[in-house]
Amino acid sequence: MATTRSDVFVSTAELIQLIAAGGPVTLLDVRWTLAEPNGEQAYLDGHFPGAVYVSLEDELADHRVTGRGRHPLPSGRDLEAAARRWGVRDGVPTVVYDDWNRAGSARAWWCLTAAGITGVRILDGGFGAWVDGGGGVETGPVTPEPGDVHVTHYDLYRGALRTLTAGDVQSAKALLDARAPERFRGEVEPVDPVAGHIPGAVNLPSTGLLNPDGTLRGEAEVQALLSDRGVTGAAVGAYCGSGVTAALTVAGLAAAGVDAALFPGSWSEWVSDPDRPVARGER
């Protein structure tokens, strides 16, 4: 797994230089928010020149799967077919971006990387950083030339990135809950049927890894966030509501040299079994 910031994230300046140099690069627009999961209209209203829209709900999740939470992982075969539709090619760098807290782009990065596709990076700061950095914007759909990418892992739950099962998290030494503090404490739960958190988890909102401008915090700051929560060593797991925003936690920790495992089903899978324990409050 990548262990440096430049392996996982790319800056706007670097992306502009890469495009200006004339080298091939595939751009994927993964607009998604909890309030507006279908980001296609936002994409059509303005996106990077040549960028292809990726539906997180339809292409980065397989809702036919049961018992795996609200956003079950897609199969590697389905992901390979989708990536080829997007124009992803073997040996060509892929940059994924979004316009909300790096959630959509981190999900795309995690899925593609877990499937064994290399050279995928998240645009640091997302759409806003691109515009602020002088990047161009165009409207309307883009139909790319079909790609030829090959995945090497057809089961993303056992792919190139580490994952946890519901059984694993009960014995995890360090488990991070990437949701907002009020959801962690169980004060509110706007999406899932039960409020609270997995016993033993500590709260580190995925947005806490970001600067106010949406870029990733520096390695020392990320390490300090872990230290403040008593998290040390490499055996770190992360979850959120359904495995989307926790992908940013995994990506952000990877950029800081920490190899974290994702619980893909996350809280929505955990509470699907009424016999699993639920904790509330700060700890």
Buried (B, 14 or more C-beta within 10 A) or exposed (E): BBEEBEBBBBBBEBBBEBBEEEEEBBBBBBBBBBEEBBBBEBBBEBBBEBBBBBBBEBBBBBEEBEEBBBBBBBBBEBBBBBBBBBBBBEEBBBBBBBBBBBBBBBBBBBBBBBBBBBBBBBBBBBBBBBBEEEBEEEEEEBEBEEBEBBBEBBEBBEBBBBBBEBEBBBEBEBBBBBBBEEBBBBEEBEEBEBBBBBBBBBBBBBBBBBEEEBBBBEBEEBBEBBEEEEBEEEBBBBBBBBBBBBBBBBBBBBBBBBBBBBBBBBBBBBBBEEEBEBBEEEE
